[in-house]
Amino acid sequence: MSENEYAAAVAEFLRKKGVTRCPTACVVPTHGRVTEADRAALRNYDAAREAARQEKLDRYQQMLVAS
């Protein structure tokens, strides 16, 4: 299939299905509102991940010192 045929097939599909925007346009951040509870949960999640990362780094550094 040539590039022109492909473009024509995609355009026809979009016309038939009534698609008005590219699905990849949906991956940009939304303008929705996030509740304070969700923000707090995200902060807790980030803090827990950072603590786990730091603990892993500390253990690795202790291993190097002990060697």
PEKA-V813709 format. One record per residue. N is the residue number from 1. RES is the residue in three letters. SS is DSSP state (hx for helix, st for strand, lp for the rest). OMEGA is omega in whole degrees, -180 to 180 (NA if undefined). NEAR is the number of other C-alpha atoms within 10 Angstrom. Layout:
n:N res:RES ss:SS omega:OMEGA near:NEAR
n:N res:RES ss:SS omega:OMEGA near:NEAR
This chain:
n:1 res:MET ss:lp omega:180 near:7
n:2 res:SER ss:lp omega:-179 near:7
n:3 res:GLU ss:hx omega:179 near:8
n:4 res:ASN ss:hx omega:178 near:9
n:5 res:GLU ss:hx omega:179 near:10
n:6 res:TYR ss:hx omega:180 near:11
n:7 res:ALA ss:hx omega:179 near:12
n:8 res:ALA ss:hx omega:180 near:12
n:9 res:ALA ss:hx omega:178 near:13
n:10 res:VAL ss:hx omega:179 near:12
n:11 res:ALA ss:hx omega:179 near:12
n:12 res:GLU ss:hx omega:178 near:12
n:13 res:PHE ss:hx omega:-179 near:12
n:14 res:LEU ss:hx omega:177 near:14
n:15 res:ARG ss:hx omega:-178 near:11
n:16 res:LYS ss:hx omega:-177 near:9
n:17 res:LYS ss:hx omega:179 near:8
n:18 res:GLY ss:lp omega:179 near:9
n:19 res:VAL ss:lp omega:-176 near:11
n:20 res:THR ss:lp omega:178 near:8
n:21 res:ARG ss:lp omega:-178 near:9
n:22 res:CYS ss:lp omega:179 near:8
n:23 res:PRO ss:hx omega:180 near:8
n:24 res:THR ss:hx omega:177 near:7
n:25 res:ALA ss:hx omega:-179 near:8
n:26 res:CYS ss:hx omega:-177 near:9
n:27 res:VAL ss:hx omega:178 near:7
n:28 res:VAL ss:lp omega:180 near:7
n:29 res:PRO ss:lp omega:180 near:7
n:30 res:THR ss:lp omega:178 near:7
n:31 res:HIS ss:lp omega:-180 near:6
n:32 res:GLY ss:lp omega:179 near:6
n:33 res:ARG ss:lp omega:-180 near:6
n:34 res:VAL ss:lp omega:-179 near:8
n:35 res:THR ss:lp omega:179 near:9
n:36 res:GLU ss:hx omega:178 near:9
n:37 res:ALA ss:hx omega:178 near:9
n:38 res:ASP ss:hx omega:177 near:10
n:39 res:ARG ss:hx omega:179 near:11
n:40 res:ALA ss:hx omega:179 near:11
n:41 res:ALA ss:hx omega:179 near:12
n:42 res:LEU ss:hx omega:177 near:12
n:43 res:ARG ss:hx omega:178 near:12
n:44 res:ASN ss:hx omega:179 near:12
n:45 res:TYR ss:hx omega:179 near:12
n:46 res:ASP ss:hx omega:180 near:12
n:47 res:ALA ss:hx omega:179 near:12
n:48 res:ALA ss:hx omega:178 near:12
n:49 res:ARG ss:hx omega:179 near:12
n:50 res:GLU ss:hx omega:179 near:12
n:51 res:ALA ss:hx omega:178 near:12
n:52 res:ALA ss:hx omega:179 near:12
n:53 res:ARG ss:hx omega:-179 near:11
n:54 res:GLN ss:hx omega:178 near:12
n:55 res:GLU ss:hx omega:179 near:12
n:56 res:LYS ss:hx omega:178 near:12
n:57 res:LEU ss:hx omega:179 near:12
n:58 res:ASP ss:hx omega:178 near:12
n:59 res:ARG ss:hx omega:-180 near:11
n:60 res:TYR ss:hx omega:179 near:12
n:61 res:GLN ss:hx omega:177 near:11
n:62 res:GLN ss:hx omega:177 near:11
n:63 res:MET ss:hx omega:-179 near:10
n:64 res:LEU ss:hx omega:-180 near:9
n:65 res:VAL ss:hx omega:-178 near:8
n:66 res:ALA ss:hx omega:-177 near:7
n:67 res:SER ss:lp omega:NA near:5
